[in-house]
């Protein structure tokens, strides 16, 4: 009986994740389409093209997750005597709240200090929070990632960055 409860909770959590991904994707898509319509520029030059692509990716991810949930629920319904119980992971609320705070600070800092500097600071903080302690690797990735993104999108594709 208790094992069945764990399995049902696992399916519920996967379904909640699916709903969150699809909600975020749809919300980001509405945001991108609305603000692009108000900007009055071509899609090639629009800073809302990248969020639109991310929203499409999130929606596709949600559809894939929904298929996985359906497959998991179907497999669990056929295995009535299974002994494997899913143990739900413990949520680390401190790390979650720090991550959300860093995302909000990054969002508001980007227009003030620029994409490159805010991206660097955000990545340094996130790598440190996630447990990476090799300074050379943090520096390489935190400098390289924003520079590559800037070079590809701003210089090569001529897309305005926020």
C-alpha positions, 0 to 999 in steps of 0.5 A: 500500500505504501509503495503505491502511494510513493509511485502515485506521488512520483507521477503527480510530481512529474505531472506538476513539472509538466504543467509548470514547464508548459505554463512557463513556455506559454507565458514566455511565448505570450510575453515575446509575441506581445512585446515584439508586436509593440516594438515594430521591428523585424523578427531577425532584429528583435530581442524577443526572438530568443525568448520565443525560441526558449518558449517553444523549447519549454513547450516541447519539453513539457509535451515530452514530459507528458508522454513520459508521465503517461508511459510511467503511469501506464507501466505502474498500472500494469505492475501491481506487485512491484516492490520498487518505491520512489522516494521523493527527494527533499527540497533544499529551500535555502538553495532554491530561495538563493537561486530565485533571488539571484535570478531576480537580481540578474534580471534587474541588474542587466539593464543597468550594468549590461549583459556581459557584466551581469551574466558574468556575476550571475554565472560566478554566483550560480557555479559557486552555489552549485558546488564548483570550487575550481576558481579557474573553471568558474572564471573560464565559464563565467567569462566565456559563456557571456562573451560567446553569447554576445559574439554570436547573437550581437555581432554575428546575427545582429540581434539586440540583447537586453 
